[in-house]
Amino acid sequence: MNQQVDPEHRQSALPRLERAAHEMPVLGGIADRYRSDLPLRNERIALCGHITEATAIQVRTLRALGAEIAWCASSTSTTDDAVRETMMDEVALVSGSRGMSPKAMQKGVEQVLSHFSAGPSLILDEGARLLRALHQNGDGAESVKLAAEKTPEGIHALQSMILKVPVLMSDLSIGKRLVDNPHGTAQSLLDTIAAVTRGLFAGKTLLVCGYGRVGTGIAAKARGLGLRVLVAETRPTRALIATLNGFEVLPLVEALQQAQIVLTVTGSGPVVGGEHFALLRHDVLLVNGGHLPNEIDVAALRATAEEYPIAPGLRGYRLGSGKCIQVMADGNIANLSVGSGNPNEVMDMTFASQVMALVLGRNAGLGPGLHALPDASEAAIARMIAESLGIDTAELV
Amino acid sequence: MSDELATSGHVALARAAADMPVLSAIGEEFRGTAPLAGARIAGCLHLTKETGVLIRLLRNAGADIAWTGGDEVSTQDDVAAALRSEGITIFGHRGMTTAQVNAEIMRTLGSHAAGPTIIIDNGARLIRAVLDAPEAYRKLRFATEKTTEGCAELRLRAQDQTIPLPILLVNDVVTKWEVDNTYGTGQSTLDGILRATGKLIAGKTFCVCGYGHVGRGVAMRAAGQGARVIICCRSTATAIRATLDGFQVLPLAQAIGRADILCTATGRPGIVKAEHLAAAKDGIVLCNTGHSVTEIDVAALQALATESVAETELIQRYTLGEARQVRLIGRGGLVNLAAATGNPSEVMDVTFANQALSVLSAAAAVKLSPGLHEVPQDQDESVALRKLTAMGIRCDTSKEQRRNAA
């Protein structure tokens, strides 16, 4: 891939990465603990992930443990170009740029898989992009000892495949479940909406589509900000919990008629589409917080409405009726695409789980298929997370 | 006297049934048939008016029933009298010693001459006796267990011993551990503390030991009423969760010196020990909403006290040392059952709907393999949808979900 490297800007992200490292003490602790043992010496890691400050610190940690890395973007819209340029000094391959085409992104996936002449020995995946390509290629899986996938969408895709390698479901890590989803993603999505729209939250009506780990966090925080929160959910158990938490649960088509902000966080496919647009309120804001850009059918909107720019990260669509619909980040995951993403201190915990799982799980002799994270690594990570939060774990009884 | 009691019990049962639409609807579904005909049930589960509604449903399904509450303080004597007047065998009364509770449990287990065919358990009290002497209970087809602690114990036993009968773990479902534990017990615990003490919660330092489903519910509600909440727990993951929910996490030895109210909700024995009591803040109110009476070491409290006074029927005041006062609600038993009326009927509706559906489907099964069985996810979703519908809440559901709940 032809990546433009501007020497003057090449190291422009260094001060930001320094700050990020400071905000990521769990990864820092792992690096310190294993720096002299080099447990990942001779490991060749193929990594697919957002090219951000936080992933850069994960990459540096893996390198400090002795690994070689080839890294490609997991999304077309989230690359921090300055981080990519800075990291090109540190790893042999970083592929991805903000606004790249899906085709270019896929090319990056192939480049990463073919980067090591002996093939990758470990895979850190996001959205199962590397693992899908690896399995479609027919060969090349022999070199892989262990892989990890960190999104529910990716795990869902892997469940329907006949896997040739062991894959750790790092989506279920303690950091993701307890911190990243309910607090990190929830906070950063609301933060992104405030930053991009510069609107007032108090008194507005927010519809949260999906009351899973992320949606639960969003609803709770949104209430604290003075929003009136509606919830649309298809699982009765989750709808019941939302109700008992005091939120108004409604069928989607009814809730859409009331909402001023619609936030989709189902992680499971199309939510707002064709027949819904006519129901929406004038000037409604549609935001997707799910990993894949398929929760809001922006293509359908584009096909029927006149598009106009509103602000960076925000586009308007005028329907024939004169009604206007605002869409953030073209329906891509908003906090990573037009906001500053999850706080680094949150990604610290998520990424640390993966690194620790690779260190402790790579020689565990796991068979092909999906596996939970090793208990030992999760327990170690829980202690490190607690300590980073200032909890004295020695005193817990 | 017993007529009066029974009359009061009938009124309580009718009121509970009205607040339990999901369970009542399940009863309506088999009306006119007897899906549990020939079944002999031994039950051990807090004998409240809501349990009474479940017992009646099982009786209406054709089962022959022997039941005990299995708890020192939670039995509602009027409900027991009402059920007895309907010919149902009920053992025990409110205000038993632990030895009496255990004796009534064994009487319940031995009540059916031919032995029970179904056990409905709470805390594995009956199941433990069966596992210790399985050859004596050959007619037993299956058992159900509905507490976190009981399920944990059975899982542990299953690791190094063969479980000779099918046991349904009716606990690890969203509709139980979130709805019942977090919202039901969370509310009724605060209710019990308020009824027993009449204290203002706002501005108090409120310590919760344990931050599981129950502890989280108590903490959320105490914070909502304006208390400053401190959490004591042993699991690192739990400590992280509590911290990120905005609560201070401290070791019990420190927290007890700051707490105006301390509530245990761990499900484990021996949490508040002598060394903690010695450090307790003057004027502290102690109570327990965990599984049993053993979370607070009451014997140690009595041993430390220079004076012990029953302030009210519910509150025992102990003086430690010169002048430090410690108040204990309900002798360390379950505060929501001892000082309030337990979980709201509307909550137990969901818990017992799961229980009833589990018993009915297991009884209908041709063969159940020995060992531990989880509640199927679709039963959980079905109960949740029935409850939402009863509450007048509509949500988007698949055709399949609606069919399951129909």
Interface residues (C-beta under 8 A of the other chain):
Chain A: I174 L178 V179 P182 H183 A232 E233 T234 R235 P236 T237 R238 A239 L240 I241 T243 L244 V249 L250 P251 L252 E254 A379 A382 R383 I385 A386 L389 G390 I391 D392 T393 E395 L396 V397
Chain B: V174 T175 E178 V179 T182 Y183 C232 C233 R234 S235 T236 A237 A239 I240 R241 T243 L244 V249 L250 P251 L252 D380 E381 S382 A384 L385 K387 L388 M391 I393 R394 C395 D396 T397 S398 Q401 A405
